[in-house]
Amino acid sequence: MKTNGFKRGMSLLLRSKTGTLGLMIVSLLVLIAVFAPWLAPYDPAKINPSAILKPPAWLSGGMSQHILGTDNLGRDMLSRVMYGSRVSLLVGISAVVVAGAIGLVLGLISGFYGGFIDNLIMRVVDSFLAIPHILFTLVVLGVLGPSMTTLIVVLGVTNWVSYARVTRGEVLSIKEREFVKAAHSIGVRDRMIMIRHLLPNVFSSFIVIATLNVAGTIIAEASLSFLGLGIQPPAVSWGGMLSSGRTYLSTSWWVATFPGVAITMTVLGIIMLGDWLRDLLDPRSQGQKYAKE
């Protein structure tokens, strides 16, 4: 079964140009983030007054040792873009783990027990949907102060609703199937039914949503860092680089352009990978997509 699943996944990957491209982009990003201390040619925080706002190496006035140029403090842009990938992935994945854990647990409980518990959790969901997430995030970060830990927790707490709603919907359908009723009839405890029978059957939908939400979380982190409420110096973030580079757009475009390109490529790669995972984990979607082939 595992071999057949792997073959099917590879077949879908090879048939999907966007999936292949997305996997390549995400794999490259992960490698850069993991090995940034060894790949980056310079310390991303090292200031070089003699190389301030140098253009990329292929432009007139550029320096071969600074391929993507330097910023307003003479720091190497290539090194900073590489180190920025670490922050984006860390915040994106960590916040999704927090949101997914909350949403998955509440969705399982809500769908499985129904009744008063279901109504209570759904009213909490409705309340969160009524609150503008970005406004809530700005207020919390403004009160508590910006930090990576606070940012991850806030982004996680404000984005669990989609996981809870999807999980609840899946559980409402699955709990009526024969194997769940059989487990009830032989006296299996509720917790074990949720862990052994319900969780594995909703996990594929959870993985797809989580993958796509990583992209949204990375954009949210970059936006908050751009506003000065996200990752703080000396830590390197793409949003912070965009913020510091906007002043020089007319004269030194590369300071803001390269982190912007990095954000765009990362988000596109994750979205493409998420589409492939949806086709892989949802047979109905895969069948509809290739029905005409």
C-alpha positions as CSV (number, residue, x, y, z in Angstrom):
1,M,0.0,0.0,0.0
2,K,2.8,2.4,0.8
3,T,4.5,1.6,-2.4
4,N,1.3,2.2,-4.4
5,G,0.8,5.5,-2.6
6,F,4.3,6.6,-3.3
7,K,4.0,5.7,-7.0
8,R,0.7,7.6,-7.2
9,G,2.3,10.6,-5.6
10,M,5.2,10.6,-8.0
11,S,2.9,10.1,-10.9
12,L,0.8,13.1,-9.9
13,L,4.0,15.1,-9.3
14,L,5.4,14.3,-12.7
15,R,2.1,15.2,-14.4
16,S,1.8,18.5,-12.5
17,K,4.3,21.1,-13.7
18,T,3.2,23.5,-11.0
19,G,3.5,20.8,-8.4
20,T,7.1,20.0,-9.5
21,L,8.0,23.7,-9.6
22,G,6.5,24.2,-6.2
23,L,8.3,21.3,-4.7
24,M,11.6,22.6,-6.2
25,I,11.1,26.1,-4.8
26,V,10.1,24.9,-1.3
27,S,13.0,22.4,-1.2
28,L,15.5,25.1,-2.2
29,L,14.1,27.4,0.4
30,V,14.4,24.8,3.1
31,L,18.0,24.0,2.1
32,I,18.9,27.7,2.1
33,A,17.3,28.3,5.5
34,V,18.9,25.3,7.1
35,F,22.4,25.9,5.7
36,A,22.3,29.7,5.7
37,P,25.3,30.0,8.1
38,W,27.4,28.1,5.7
39,L,26.0,29.4,2.4
40,A,25.9,33.1,3.2
41,P,29.1,34.8,2.2
42,Y,28.9,37.4,5.0
43,D,27.5,38.0,8.4
44,P,24.0,39.5,7.6
45,A,24.4,42.1,10.4
46,K,28.0,43.2,9.5
47,I,28.2,46.9,8.6
48,N,30.6,48.0,5.9
49,P,30.7,51.8,5.5
50,S,32.9,51.5,2.4
51,A,30.2,49.6,0.5
52,I,27.0,51.4,1.2
53,L,24.2,51.0,-1.4
54,K,26.4,49.2,-3.9
55,P,24.3,47.9,-6.8
56,P,24.2,44.2,-7.8
57,A,27.4,42.8,-9.3
58,W,26.1,42.9,-12.9
59,L,25.4,46.6,-12.9
60,S,27.8,49.5,-13.3
61,G,29.4,50.2,-10.0
62,G,28.7,46.8,-8.5
63,M,31.1,44.6,-6.6
64,S,31.8,41.0,-7.4
65,Q,31.9,40.1,-3.7
66,H,28.4,41.4,-3.3
67,I,26.3,39.7,-5.9
68,L,23.0,41.2,-5.0
69,G,24.5,44.5,-3.8
70,T,24.4,46.1,-0.4
71,D,21.9,48.0,1.7
72,N,22.1,51.5,3.3
73,L,24.5,50.2,6.0
74,G,26.7,48.3,3.6
75,R,25.3,44.9,4.6
76,D,25.4,42.1,2.0
77,M,21.9,41.7,0.4
78,L,22.4,38.0,-0.6
79,S,23.4,37.1,3.0
80,R,20.4,38.9,4.4
81,V,17.9,37.4,2.0
82,M,19.3,33.9,2.9
83,Y,19.0,34.6,6.7
84,G,15.5,36.1,6.2
85,S,14.3,32.7,4.9
86,R,15.0,31.2,8.3
87,V,12.8,33.7,10.1
88,S,10.0,33.3,7.5
89,L,9.9,29.5,7.7
90,L,10.2,29.4,11.5
91,V,7.4,31.9,12.0
92,G,5.2,30.4,9.2
93,I,5.5,26.8,10.3
94,S,5.4,27.5,14.1
95,A,2.3,29.6,13.8
96,V,0.6,27.0,11.7
97,V,1.4,24.3,14.2
98,V,-0.1,26.4,17.0
99,A,-3.2,27.2,14.9
100,G,-3.6,23.7,13.6
101,A,-3.3,22.1,17.1
102,I,-6.0,24.3,18.5
103,G,-8.3,23.9,15.5
104,L,-7.8,20.2,15.2
105,V,-8.6,19.4,18.8
106,L,-11.6,21.7,19.0
107,G,-12.9,20.5,15.6
108,L,-12.7,16.9,16.7
109,I,-14.5,17.5,20.0
110,S,-17.1,19.7,18.3
111,G,-17.9,17.2,15.6
112,F,-17.8,14.1,17.7
113,Y,-19.9,15.2,20.7
114,G,-22.3,17.6,18.9
115,G,-25.1,19.2,21.0
116,F,-24.2,21.8,23.5
117,I,-20.5,21.4,23.1
118,D,-20.7,21.8,19.4
119,N,-22.9,24.9,19.7
120,L,-20.5,26.4,22.2
121,I,-17.4,25.9,20.1
122,M,-19.1,27.1,17.0
123,R,-20.2,30.3,18.7
124,V,-16.6,30.9,19.7
125,V,-15.7,30.3,16.1
126,D,-18.3,32.9,15.0
127,S,-16.9,35.3,17.5
128,F,-13.4,34.9,16.1
129,L,-14.7,35.4,12.6
130,A,-16.3,38.7,13.6
131,I,-12.9,40.1,14.8
132,P,-10.6,41.6,12.1
133,H,-7.5,39.4,12.5
134,I,-5.0,42.0,11.4
135,L,-6.5,44.6,13.8
136,F,-6.5,42.1,16.7
137,T,-2.9,41.2,15.9
138,L,-1.8,44.8,15.8
139,V,-3.5,45.6,19.1
140,V,-1.9,42.6,20.9
141,L,1.6,43.2,19.5
142,G,1.2,46.9,20.4
143,V,0.3,46.1,24.0
144,L,2.7,43.2,24.6
145,G,5.5,44.4,22.4
146,P,6.9,42.8,19.3
147,S,8.9,39.6,19.6
148,M,9.1,36.4,17.7
149,T,7.4,34.3,20.4
150,T,4.5,36.8,20.7
151,L,4.2,37.0,16.9
152,I,4.0,33.2,16.6
153,V,1.4,32.9,19.4
154,V,-0.8,35.7,18.1
155,L,-0.7,34.4,14.5
156,G,-1.5,30.9,15.7
157,V,-4.4,32.0,18.0
158,T,-6.0,34.1,15.3
159,N,-5.9,31.5,12.5
160,W,-7.2,28.3,14.1
161,V,-10.8,28.8,13.0
162,S,-10.5,27.4,9.5
163,Y,-8.9,24.2,10.9
164,A,-11.8,23.8,13.4
165,R,-14.5,24.3,10.8
166,V,-13.0,21.8,8.3
167,T,-12.2,19.2,10.9
168,R,-15.7,19.4,12.4
169,G,-17.3,19.0,9.0
170,E,-15.2,15.9,8.2
171,V,-15.9,14.4,11.7
172,L,-19.7,14.9,11.3
173,S,-19.6,12.7,8.2
174,I,-17.1,10.1,9.3
175,K,-18.6,9.4,12.7
176,E,-21.7,8.0,11.0
177,R,-19.8,5.3,9.2
178,E,-19.9,1.6,10.2
179,F,-16.4,1.3,11.6
180,V,-17.0,4.2,14.1
181,K,-20.4,2.7,15.2
182,A,-18.7,-0.7,15.6
183,A,-16.1,0.9,17.9
184,H,-18.8,2.4,20.0
185,S,-20.7,-0.9,20.2
186,I,-17.7,-2.8,21.6
187,G,-17.1,-0.1,24.3
188,V,-14.0,1.8,22.9
189,R,-13.5,5.0,24.8
190,D,-14.4,8.3,23.0
191,R,-10.8,9.5,23.2
192,M,-9.5,6.4,21.5
193,I,-12.1,6.6,18.8
194,M,-11.1,10.2,18.0
195,I,-7.4,9.3,17.9
196,R,-7.5,6.0,16.1
197,H,-10.5,6.3,13.8
198,L,-11.4,10.0,13.3
199,L,-8.0,11.7,13.3
200,P,-6.4,9.6,10.5
201,N,-9.4,10.3,8.3
202,V,-9.3,14.0,8.7
203,F,-5.6,14.5,8.6
204,S,-5.3,14.7,4.8
205,S,-7.5,17.8,4.7
206,F,-5.7,19.2,7.7
207,I,-2.3,18.9,5.9
208,V,-3.6,20.6,2.8
209,I,-5.0,23.6,4.7
210,A,-1.8,23.8,6.9
211,T,0.4,23.9,3.8
212,L,-1.6,26.7,2.2
213,N,-1.8,28.6,5.4
214,V,2.0,28.7,5.8
215,A,2.0,31.0,2.8
216,G,-0.5,33.3,4.3
217,T,1.3,33.3,7.6
218,I,4.6,34.3,5.9
219,I,2.8,37.2,4.2
220,A,1.3,38.2,7.6
221,E,4.8,38.1,9.3
222,A,6.3,40.2,6.5
223,S,3.5,42.7,6.7
224,L,3.8,43.1,10.5
225,S,7.6,43.3,10.2
226,F,7.2,46.0,7.5
227,L,5.0,48.0,10.0
228,G,7.7,47.5,12.7
229,L,5.6,45.2,14.9
230,G,7.1,41.9,13.7
231,I,10.6,40.6,13.9
232,Q,12.9,43.2,15.4
233,P,16.6,44.0,14.5
234,P,19.2,42.6,14.6
235,A,17.2,39.6,13.5
236,V,16.8,39.6,9.7
237,S,13.3,39.4,8.2
238,W,12.1,40.0,4.6
239,G,9.4,42.4,5.8
240,G,11.9,44.4,7.8
241,M,14.2,44.6,4.7
242,L,11.3,45.8,2.6
243,S,10.5,48.5,5.2
244,S,14.1,49.8,5.4
245,G,14.4,49.6,1.6
246,R,11.3,51.5,0.6
247,T,13.1,54.9,1.2
248,Y,15.6,54.0,-1.6
249,L,13.2,52.6,-4.2
250,S,13.9,55.4,-6.6
251,T,17.7,55.3,-6.3
252,S,18.6,51.8,-5.0
253,W,15.8,49.6,-6.0
254,W,17.6,46.3,-5.1
255,V,17.4,47.0,-1.4
256,A,13.6,46.4,-1.4
257,T,13.2,44.4,-4.6
258,F,15.2,41.2,-3.7
259,P,13.4,40.6,-0.4
260,G,10.1,41.2,-2.2
261,V,11.0,38.7,-4.9
262,A,11.9,36.2,-2.2
263,I,8.5,36.6,-0.5
264,T,6.7,36.3,-3.8
265,M,8.6,33.2,-4.9
266,T,8.2,31.5,-1.5
267,V,4.5,32.1,-1.4
268,L,4.0,30.9,-5.0
269,G,6.1,27.8,-4.3
270,I,4.1,26.9,-1.2
271,I,0.7,27.4,-3.0
272,M,1.8,25.2,-5.9
273,L,3.0,22.5,-3.5
274,G,-0.4,22.8,-1.6
275,D,-2.3,22.3,-4.8
276,W,-0.3,19.1,-5.5
277,L,-0.8,17.8,-2.0
278,R,-4.6,18.4,-2.5
279,D,-4.5,16.3,-5.6
280,L,-2.5,13.6,-3.9
281,L,-4.5,13.4,-0.7
282,D,-8.0,13.9,-2.2
283,P,-8.9,11.2,-4.7
284,R,-12.0,13.1,-5.7
285,S,-10.0,16.2,-6.7
286,Q,-7.5,14.1,-8.6
287,G,-10.1,12.2,-10.4
288,Q,-11.9,15.4,-11.6
289,K,-8.7,17.0,-12.6
290,Y,-7.5,14.2,-14.9
291,A,-10.9,12.9,-16.0
292,K,-10.4,14.2,-19.5
293,E,-6.9,12.8,-19.9
